[in-house]
């Protein structure tokens, strides 16, 4: 759900907020912390990207774990019995 919300709400809202600022104001304005509107946008987009990467990594980790568990199951299920002499 968070992935969908990130793609359909957070990203569009972030871009929309920046684009609603008049271009001449955005080009000339500096916020109290010394950043320009374009820098703020880049920082926010970077945060969204980091969050998306974390979500992807968590999903891949779950898939990788499932693959390992399946491999163990198959190895146990189809192991050839050892003949003892």
C-alpha angles and dihedrals in degrees: 000000000000091000091054092046091049092053098040104033116013098044096044091044091051093051093042091053091054094044091051090066113092108254095232091051092046091050094051104032126098120189122228091264091057097255126127122226091254090054090051090051092050091049091051092047089049090053091051090049092051090050091049091050091050090051091048092048091050091051092047091049090055091048092048091050091050090051092052092047090050090050091053091049092051092047091052095041097049101029113136112241114245117236113224117214 
